[in-house]
Amino acid sequence: MRELRPDPRPHRRVRTVSRRLVVEADGGSRGNPGPAGYGALVRDATTGKVLAERAESVGRATNNVAEYGGLVAGLQAVLDLDPGADVEVRMDSKLVVEQMSGRWKVKHPDMQKLALQARAIARQLGTVRYTWVPRAQNGAADALANSAMDGRPVHRDLVAEPATTEDDVQPVAEPVPTVTTLTHLLRHGRTEHTPERRYSGRNDLPLSAIGRAEAEAAAVRARELGIEVVVASPLRRTRETAEVVAAVLGLPVQLDDDLVELDFGELEGLTADEAREKHPLATRRFIADVTVAAPGGESVADVATRVGRARARLLREHAGKTVLVVSHVTPIKLLLAAGLDVADDVVHRVFLEAASFCTVAWSSDGRSSVRLVNDTAHLR
């Protein structure tokens, strides 16, 4: 024993190495508020391996409340796995990321409770930081949230599952070919609201004489595009535009309620100046924040949720085809935002003329490309 060296203890420059984990979380509501659910998963930051998955319904709630539910579930899963881990939380909700980072206040009572719960769990972990990611990079959590809303909850810890033996390995399937779906997005022709740029949401105004001429010009252009399917918002101005084009193409018009324009509520029919004069605070908040609804109406985020449903449905039912989507300013801008993989507030920085064309290509491997924006060459 005398010949054994005493314990030298760790070198002063040696530090404890914490495990690094990534939480991906999301939530959704079909109605906002409506039937809602969240999804969350935990990955090893080094290998990318999924260690845990969570998905559960939260009853009737808003998108934001459901997203906070996903955050809490993801942090709790990390706490169950490794309380000493350093965590990066990745979410496509800028609201949740900014609030949990301390840059924005949490005002909604239900969200306040969940934010406090998330912070209480985070204090039991190593470091926790929050990162906003585009929706396209949060697909796994989104799929779990949809599973929850479809009545299929998930509570799975993959690290606890038995390891795969050699006998369990299945032959590798042939790679699935990539399919590209091309969407031409056509804004409806003019109505009596268009020249004065009035808020025009759920009204049922017909096309004006100029608007009908614009639809006819769009039909001439559409003949060159190889269109196989026509899908439209059911509101009168879009339906009339779609019917003019579809008649030239010899195709039926399929109607999709999720493609209708934003409900402007009490701002309907007003110009921007009239809206600021009549509803100064509400108009300012509505324009400044995509999660704030127009007084008595919808928010841009509400429209993004249903346009996302329409897009998923379109790509599922018409995969590999060339589709004409006849819709309104806000839904088309949100489809462009999804194609560009940017935040929804881009709607305030894009201008679309009546009867203009935009084009987005969507690949089955998750990639997309915007090929055309606000083309009006056919109207000259």
PyMOL commands that set and color helices and strands:
alter all, ss='L'
color gray80, all
select helices_A, chain A and resi 63-81+94-100+109-122+135-149+158-160+166-168+194-196+209-222+236-249+257-259+265-267+272-278+280-288+300-317+329-340+344-349+377-379
alter helices_A, ss='H'
color red, helices_A
select strands_A, chain A and resi 20-29+34-44+50-61+86-91+128-132+154-157+180-187+229-232+253-255+322-327+357-363+368-375
alter strands_A, ss='S'
color yellow, strands_A
deselect
rebuild
show_as cartoon
